Amino acid sequence: MTEAKEKKRVPLRRGAFEIPEEPGAEPYLVGVKCRKCGKYFFPMRHVCLNCGGRELDKVPLKGKGKLYTYTIVRQQLPGSLVQVPYGLAMVSLEEGCQLETVVTEGFESLEIGMDMEVYFEKIREDAEGNDQIVFKVRAVRS
């Protein structure tokens, strides 16, 4: 008798966020913070773009911020996993770094300066049957 393999949630692209293994724990974005000047960056990097420091600590990011700018994408790009139309947004996170990502939920009513939050969703299954997860942003729900 074969044992059923436990289905996992795995990032579509490793390094941008982490998925804790504890049941019920939510994924979270991962950035870096410069030890020298305190500046945060996303995605992770090895050199601080603010002061040139090379001592950066991996840190969790809250995933909340303000919409800095956006555009609506109406032309399907070859190989894209996202169906048009959708929003492409730049969000200034509370930590001071910027995040560029897709908005599929409520993109028609985006407004510069609105409060945004990161969320995670399944985009497809991998070859082993695991759920591949991506991050997106949406307007903060009241």
C-alpha positions as CSV (number, residue, x, y, z in Angstrom):
1,M,0.0,0.0,0.0
2,T,1.4,3.4,-1.0
3,E,1.3,6.3,1.4
4,A,-0.4,9.5,0.2
5,K,2.1,12.3,-0.1
6,E,1.2,15.4,2.0
7,K,0.4,18.4,-0.2
8,K,2.5,21.4,0.6
9,R,2.4,25.1,-0.2
10,V,5.6,26.2,-2.0
11,P,6.6,29.6,-3.4
12,L,6.4,29.9,-7.2
13,R,9.7,31.8,-6.9
14,R,11.9,31.2,-3.9
15,G,13.4,34.1,-1.8
16,A,10.6,36.7,-1.9
17,F,8.6,35.2,0.9
18,E,8.5,32.3,3.4
19,I,5.8,29.8,4.2
20,P,6.1,28.6,7.8
21,E,5.5,24.9,8.2
22,E,3.4,25.3,11.4
23,P,-0.3,24.5,10.6
24,G,-2.3,27.7,10.2
25,A,0.7,30.0,10.0
26,E,0.5,32.6,7.2
27,P,3.2,33.3,4.6
28,Y,5.1,36.5,4.9
29,L,7.4,38.7,2.7
30,V,11.1,38.7,3.4
31,G,13.4,41.6,2.9
32,V,16.7,42.9,4.3
33,K,17.6,45.7,6.7
34,C,21.0,47.4,6.6
35,R,22.8,47.3,9.9
36,K,24.7,50.5,9.1
37,C,21.9,52.9,8.1
38,G,18.7,51.0,8.9
39,K,17.3,51.1,5.4
40,Y,15.0,48.2,4.3
41,F,15.0,46.6,0.9
42,F,12.8,44.2,-1.1
43,P,13.6,42.0,-2.8
44,M,16.6,40.9,-0.8
45,R,20.0,42.1,-1.8
46,H,23.6,41.9,-0.7
47,V,24.7,45.6,-0.7
48,C,22.7,48.5,0.7
49,L,21.8,50.9,-2.1
50,N,21.6,53.8,0.5
51,C,25.1,53.6,2.2
52,G,26.9,50.8,0.4
53,G,26.9,48.7,3.6
54,R,27.4,44.9,3.2
55,E,25.9,43.8,6.5
56,L,22.2,43.2,5.8
57,D,19.9,41.2,8.0
58,K,17.1,39.1,6.6
59,V,13.8,40.4,8.2
60,P,10.1,39.7,7.8
61,L,8.1,42.6,6.3
62,K,4.5,43.5,7.4
63,G,3.1,43.6,3.9
64,K,1.2,46.8,4.4
65,G,1.7,50.2,2.7
66,K,0.4,52.8,0.3
67,L,-0.2,52.6,-3.4
68,Y,2.6,54.7,-5.0
69,T,1.7,54.2,-8.7
70,Y,0.0,51.6,-10.9
71,T,-1.0,50.8,-14.5
72,I,-3.7,48.5,-16.0
73,V,-2.3,45.7,-18.2
74,R,-4.6,44.8,-21.1
75,Q,-2.2,43.0,-23.4
76,Q,-1.4,39.3,-22.5
77,L,2.4,38.7,-22.3
78,P,3.7,35.4,-23.7
79,G,4.1,32.9,-20.8
80,S,2.2,35.1,-18.3
81,L,0.3,33.2,-15.6
82,V,-2.0,36.1,-15.0
83,Q,-5.0,36.7,-17.2
84,V,-5.6,40.2,-18.5
85,P,-6.8,42.7,-17.6
86,Y,-5.1,43.2,-14.2
87,G,-3.2,46.0,-12.3
88,L,0.5,46.2,-12.0
89,A,1.3,48.2,-8.8
90,M,4.2,49.8,-7.0
91,V,3.5,49.9,-3.2
92,S,5.5,51.8,-0.7
93,L,5.7,49.5,2.3
94,E,5.5,50.7,5.9
95,E,9.2,49.8,6.3
96,G,10.2,52.3,3.5
97,C,11.0,49.9,0.7
98,Q,8.9,49.4,-2.4
99,L,7.2,46.4,-3.8
100,E,6.1,45.8,-7.4
101,T,3.4,43.2,-7.9
102,V,0.1,42.3,-9.5
103,V,-3.3,43.4,-8.5
104,T,-6.1,41.1,-9.7
105,E,-8.7,41.9,-7.0
106,G,-10.3,45.3,-7.3
107,F,-7.8,46.7,-9.8
108,E,-10.6,48.8,-11.4
109,S,-10.9,51.0,-8.4
110,L,-7.2,51.7,-7.6
111,E,-6.3,55.2,-6.4
112,I,-2.8,56.6,-5.7
113,G,-2.2,56.8,-1.9
114,M,-4.8,54.1,-0.9
115,D,-3.9,51.6,1.8
116,M,-2.7,48.3,0.4
117,E,-2.0,44.9,1.9
118,V,-0.1,41.8,0.6
119,Y,-1.9,38.5,0.4
120,F,-1.0,35.0,-0.9
121,E,-2.8,32.7,-3.2
122,K,-2.3,29.5,-5.2
123,I,-1.5,30.1,-8.8
124,R,-1.0,26.4,-9.9
125,E,0.3,23.0,-8.9
126,D,3.8,21.9,-9.4
127,A,4.9,18.5,-10.9
128,E,4.7,16.9,-7.4
129,G,1.1,18.1,-6.8
130,N,2.1,20.9,-4.4
131,D,0.3,24.2,-4.4
132,Q,2.5,26.9,-5.9
133,I,1.9,30.2,-4.1
134,V,2.4,33.8,-5.2
135,F,2.0,37.2,-3.5
136,K,-0.3,39.9,-4.7
137,V,-1.6,43.2,-3.2
138,R,-5.1,44.5,-2.8
139,A,-6.8,47.4,-1.1
140,V,-7.0,47.0,2.7
141,R,-10.3,45.5,3.6
142,S,-12.2,47.4,6.3
